Amino acid sequence: MAKRKSEHLSGRRKFFGMAGTGLASMAVIPELAFAGRNKSSTTATEGTSEKVWTPISDRKIRVGIVGYGRSHFGSAFGFQNHPNVEVVAVSDLIPGRFAALAKATGCKKTYPSLEEIVKDKRIEAIWLATDAPSHPRHCMEVLSHGKHVAVAVPAIWGSIEEGERLLEAVKRSGLNYMMFETSCFRKNNFEMRQIYNAGGFGRIVYSEGEYFHASQGSDQMTIDPAKVQDPHAGSYNGWRVGAPPLWYATHNTAYYVGVTGKPFIDVSCYGVKTRDPRENTYGNPFDTEVALFRTEDGGISRQVRSRGIRGSSAETGRIRGTRGSYDHEYEGLLEKLPDLERPALPPGVPEGGHGGSHGLLMQEFIYSIIEKRKPLVDIALALNMTVPGIIAHESAMKDGELLKIPSFTF
C-alpha cells in the first residue's frame, strides 16, 4: 500500500506497533497494515496554510462587534482585517473597553450596549464576544433585529430549555447562527474531519477530547469581582468562578461532534472534588470532570475538562476507528488522503490564537453569509457540542448515573 507523509514529521510510534502487534501478525491479517500517514505540527499556530487566498466576492458584510473583555476577544478574530468585512460599530458595557475596542478595530461608531447596537440598520451581522450566561439571550436579541449572529463558546449556559428556545429562534429567523468553536479549525481537528468525510476512519470505536486549563494563580477562574470590590475584575459578574467544568466543554467535545457531525446519546460522568460548593453560586464541588459518552453507532468517547491544575494547557483529541486512527497523525487504510490543508486567509488577516483558528472561524462565518449557506458550526452542531457537558455535570453530581442526552437537528 502507498504511504504518504506530510512535511510535519514527528517521532510518534506507529499505531500498528501498539499492544505487541508485530509484522508477522500483519502478514496474517493484511487489513492491519495501515497506510497513509500524515503527521501534524505542534507549533503555536499548528502550521501555516500554504494555499494562496482567492477572493470569492467583492461584497463587504457590515459587521457590529459586542464585547471586548479581559481577553480582547472582540478584536481577536480579525473581522477588521478581512476585505469582505466592514466593521461599522462596536459596543461594550464598560466605556473604557468599548473605546479600546473601537481603537483596535479602527471603528469610529460606538454604542453603550447590545440593546442599542442592534438597532443600527446598517449592520448585517454581529459578533458577540460576551459572557457565557448571556450568550443565548444576546443571540436571540440579535436575530430578532434581523441580523446574522456569531458567538463565542459555549452556546448556552446550563439551561437546555434556553437552548431549545435559541434553536427555534434561529429557525424562525432564516438567518445564520455560528458558534466560534476554535477546536474545529485547529489543524488536527480539521484533518480528522477531512479524513472522516473521506471514509478514512470507518466506524469510530473510540474517541477522546481533552481540555486542560492550567491555572497560574489568580485568574478569571478564581477572582470573584464582589470579593475584591472590583466589578471589572475576573470574568463579568464572576460567571467563571466555580463553574461546572463540563458546562464549558466544547473545546473537547468538538473532537467527536465537530469531526463527525454526530451527537452523543448518553453519559456517565465523575468529578474530582477539589472545592467547597458553598463558595460558588453553582453549588459545584468539581474542578475536573471525566465523562464517558456513548455515540449513536455504539462507540465510546472519553471527554475530560480540567482546570485549577499546574502545567501546560491543552485542547486536543484522538480517534480510533475500524479503518484508521488519528493521534497527532493519521494511520489507516485510506490510500489517498484528502486535502488536509486548512483554507487560506487574505494577506493581512492574522491566523490568531487557539492554534491559528481565529481568522478561519471569522472567514467561515462571513463566507457562509455571502454564499447563503449554513456555517460549519451551526446551531445544531453548537448545541450538540454544548448540551452533553451540561448533562455530564448532572451525572457527576449523581455519582456517575447514566443519563440520556437530547440531540438537536437543523
Buried (B, 14 or more C-beta within 10 A) or exposed (E): EEEBEBEBEEEEEEBBEEEEBEEEEBEEEEEEEBBBBBBBBBEEBBBBBEEEBEEEEEEBBBBBBBBBBBEBBBBBBBBBBBBBBBBBBBBBBBEEBBBBBBEBBEBEBBBEEBEEBBEBEEBBBBBBBBBBBBBBBBBBBBBEBEBBBBBBBBBBBBEBEBBBBBBEBBEEBEBBBBBBBBBBBBBBBBBBBBBBEBBBBBEBBBBBBBBBBBBEEEBBBBBBBEEEEEEEBBBBBBBBBBBBBBBBBBBBBBBBBBBBBBBBBBBBBBBBEEBEEEEBEBEBBBBBBBBBBBBEEEBBBBBBBBBBBEEEEBBBBBBBBEBBBBBBBBBBBBEEBBEBBBBBBBEEBBBBBBBBBBBBBBBBBBBBBBEEEBBBBBBBBBBBBBBBBBBBBBBBBEEBEEBEBBBBEB
